[in-house]
Amino acid sequence: MRWSLLSASNNAVRRRIAIVTDDPGWHGARLKRAFAARGFDATYVALDRCNFDLTHATRGIVLPGFDTALPAGVFVRGVAAGTLEQVVLRLDILHALREIGVPVYNDARAIERSVDKAMTSFLLHRAGVPTPPTWACESQAHARAVLMRETAAGHDVVVKPLFGSQGKGLLRLKTGMDVPPADAYGRVWYLQRFVPCAGDTYHDWRVLVVGGRAEAAMVRRGTDWINNVAQGARCEPHAPDATLARIAEDAANAVGMDYAGVDVLLDRSGALQVLEVNGIPAWKGLQSVSPGDIAQRLVDDFVTRRSVHPLEATA
């Protein structure tokens, strides 16, 4: 039997949350504190230490620290890189938890959609969310033909890792350049038309969408065309107007996110375009220029919208 906080009595115990991460750091500490404020104990869980054991009492899923009972909910803060088989198994754990009724935030399907840039671009385009022209293929000849056609029309092309974050591995190709060799990006070419931003400086917006609403935003000003904070961009506070908020919310909804970091650029024609949707976004830079407690907002949305209760009866 589940009890709400207000109806709990002395025969109730605090319920526990699993924060999925292999590197808790600043974000993990903020989340743990936010869960404590809502009456939960939180435990860090690394997916590479989880496994399936169909003889196990807790429905065949083994989570370190949860030997006798499954968590009340799972907050996904990170999924470590690995071989294809390792990553699939780690996501299988998240899929399985959802299948047996444990709330997972963001769940495995959402993470799969956002970590795969080709699928993200497809879903944005399908939903009518403005995003740059994009191509993804396994043929170097096809990738080369796209590059030649785009540069002949006066456009640079950005090559990105299909799986990647924080602006790592981005390559801008200009007229006369060739696409990378087959082994450089896992024998897959993900190409996106380079969109110059409006104004004289390199900048875009990161908008944090929580529970379908744009809750916080910042301007990221880069020293070069890559505007990621991890690549040295400067964070500036920004209150999103209705148009910026709506396009970020539409993007998060198109990819199926509980929460998301949406990167939006204003092009030189004055139109907004969504560059990426991040399903496990960092928010340390955004927190530095935002007045509210972002971790608390995330936890409040998770607990409230997913009906996760902090107390349970012991008898």
Secondary structure as GFF3:
##gff-version 3
##sequence-region A 1 315
A	DSSP	beta_strand	2	3	.	.	.	ID=ss1
A	DSSP	beta_strand	12	14	.	.	.	ID=ss2
A	DSSP	beta_strand	16	20	.	.	.	ID=ss3
A	DSSP	alpha_helix	25	37	.	.	.	ID=ss4
A	DSSP	beta_strand	41	45	.	.	.	ID=ss5
A	DSSP	three_ten_helix	47	49	.	.	.	ID=ss6
A	DSSP	beta_strand	51	52	.	.	.	ID=ss7
A	DSSP	beta_strand	61	62	.	.	.	ID=ss8
A	DSSP	beta_strand	73	76	.	.	.	ID=ss9
A	DSSP	alpha_helix	84	99	.	.	.	ID=ss10
A	DSSP	beta_strand	104	105	.	.	.	ID=ss11
A	DSSP	alpha_helix	108	115	.	.	.	ID=ss12
A	DSSP	alpha_helix	117	126	.	.	.	ID=ss13
A	DSSP	beta_strand	134	137	.	.	.	ID=ss14
A	DSSP	alpha_helix	140	152	.	.	.	ID=ss15
A	DSSP	beta_strand	157	160	.	.	.	ID=ss16
A	DSSP	beta_strand	171	173	.	.	.	ID=ss17
A	DSSP	beta_strand	189	193	.	.	.	ID=ss18
A	DSSP	beta_strand	203	210	.	.	.	ID=ss19
A	DSSP	beta_strand	213	221	.	.	.	ID=ss20
A	DSSP	three_ten_helix	229	231	.	.	.	ID=ss21
A	DSSP	beta_strand	234	237	.	.	.	ID=ss22
A	DSSP	alpha_helix	242	255	.	.	.	ID=ss23
A	DSSP	beta_strand	259	266	.	.	.	ID=ss24
A	DSSP	beta_strand	272	278	.	.	.	ID=ss25
A	DSSP	alpha_helix	284	287	.	.	.	ID=ss26
A	DSSP	alpha_helix	294	305	.	.	.	ID=ss27
A	DSSP	beta_strand	311	313	.	.	.	ID=ss28
###
